[in-house]
């Protein structure tokens, strides 16, 4: 089973981007029922981009959950 959402296109200059940036996410469930997530980014200029969520990371000095 596969899903593909809409692409998110950000024009040059958005948030200081040096060129246009397109982000896309694809979701699928494999034969064993595991969720697979594919995240991609494409830019018209050299750009740092990390679209992956890191909700399990804590950067504060508090207690780490997990």
C-alpha positions as MATLAB code, in Angstrom:
seq = 'XXXXXXXXXXXXXXXXXXXXXXXXXXXXXXXXXXXXXXXXXXXXXXXXXXXXXXXXXXXXXXXXXX';
ca = [
       0.000    0.000    0.000;
       1.497    3.379   -0.999;
       0.523    7.006   -0.503;
       2.046   10.057   -2.006;
       1.134   13.469   -0.741;
       1.538   16.759   -2.526;
       4.935   18.286   -3.132;
       5.779   21.387   -1.126;
       7.529   23.966   -3.308;
       9.244   26.913   -1.662;
      10.454   29.770   -3.878;
      13.935   31.236   -3.707;
      14.282   33.609   -0.770;
      11.793   31.819    1.521;
      13.438   31.712    4.940;
      16.713   32.775    3.324;
      16.834   29.908    0.790;
      19.435   30.569   -1.925;
      17.257   28.842   -4.533;
      13.884   27.145   -4.938;
      13.307   24.034   -2.800;
      10.850   21.197   -3.410;
      10.090   18.715   -0.619;
       8.173   15.468   -1.043;
       7.132   12.632    1.233;
       6.025    9.139    0.286;
       4.449    6.743    2.749;
       3.993    2.993    2.355;
       3.209   -0.050    4.452;
       5.354   -3.090    3.730;
       4.185   -6.701    3.675;
       4.742   -7.047    7.422;
       2.747   -3.940    8.304;
       5.710   -1.626    8.983;
       5.342    2.015    7.971;
       8.042    3.234    5.596;
       8.624    6.945    5.053;
      10.712    8.338    2.196;
      11.580   12.038    2.424;
      13.215   13.839   -0.499;
      14.334   17.392   -1.174;
      15.442   18.992   -4.423;
      16.907   22.468   -4.785;
      18.014   24.729   -7.605;
      21.041   25.897   -5.576;
      23.392   24.365   -2.976;
      21.214   24.251    0.148;
      21.360   22.624    3.568;
      18.128   20.728    4.153;
      17.125   18.106    6.711;
      13.419   17.293    6.322;
      13.501   14.301    8.691;
      11.663   14.775   11.997;
      13.765   14.192   15.090;
      11.088   14.110   17.768;
      13.117   11.579   19.775;
      16.040   13.997   20.203;
      16.208   16.440   23.055;
      18.624   19.364   23.041;
      17.713   20.719   26.447;
      19.279   19.680   29.725;
      16.054   17.972   30.870;
      15.240   14.286   31.088;
      15.407   12.270   27.854;
      12.291   10.198   27.175;
      12.760    6.745   25.701;
];
